[in-house]
Amino acid sequence: MNTTAQNIYSVNNEEENTMTTDNIEVLKHAQKLQNNAYGFKLNVSVWTAVKKEKDAGEDLAARNNADKEAVDIKKRILAGNPLHKAIISCAAAARNWNHQTSLPWTDDGDRVISNAKILEHKEQVEAQRSEFYQLVDEFIADYPDAINRSAFSLGTMFDRNNYPPVDEVRAKFKFEYVYHPLPDAGDIRIDAANEGMREIIEHTKHVFEQRSQNAMKEAWTRMREKLEHLRDKVTDGDEDSKKKRLHATLLVNIEDTVNILRGLNLTNDPELDKAGDEVMALVRRLDLDDLKKDVDARQDTQRKVDEILAKFDW
């Protein structure tokens, strides 16, 4: 039995001291993923500055002969505030970046990144965190004046009691993250002769396999979607003119996606690397101006994309 297997199973009965080939392969796969990947969780929260307007809701219900429970009116107590909008945009950008630079792992927001990219990843997340809190500082400094401006924009719906003290408001803005190693199967000690513990390890194996498969499936899906988007863009319809409108970011976005996914090949899947190489080779041969004005160039690109899509098990 290999070292990994010995770490997993502590047995009391020698005749039970065996592992299936399937289990050994799963453990090898787990060890590879633990060596190549790290867990990451991002939590960004923003004060919504939205309040329920009970009186207005009851008044609207009465005027329309409706049950007051059927009407729910909410007001944005900082409507139009540019600093608040900037924080919301920054938070959304960070969440999108997190989705693009990592792969899913658990249902509660844990994701995985490549060990090889962890320093670059941390540098990027720190830059976003710094930008987020700088915007929060600017918003908090302006908060008292923002309340006064809201008195004019909200009219009779303005209620100063809707606005928490500065310290409470600041605490509602959070940008937190944590890196953590993936669970080490070697820390699990079980009695292999115990049927109940056998069921636990089988369940753990299944969950690990499922998470690993889901993570890599998303990597494949992202690349396939970029290819399909390129094919759609170069496919001429009856309504198309001789000159096609294509944005400069079309090819750049494909290259960026492939480069990110190369760093997210957590299981060192050679097929994913091969697919990435073929996509990059295709994109780098393309000329955007030719694609815009040349029907033959678009048809040739469409054919080559279809060939790549048919070549791999996406």
Helices and strands as residue ranges (DSSP letters): H 3-8, E 9-10, G 14-16, H 21-36, E 37-45, E 50-52, H 54-63, G 68-70, E 74-76, H 82-100, E 103-104, E 111-114, G 115-117, H 118-154, G 155-157, G 160-162, H 166-171, E 174-180, G 185-187, E 190-191, H 195-234, H 249-263, H 270-285, H 288-293, H 295-311
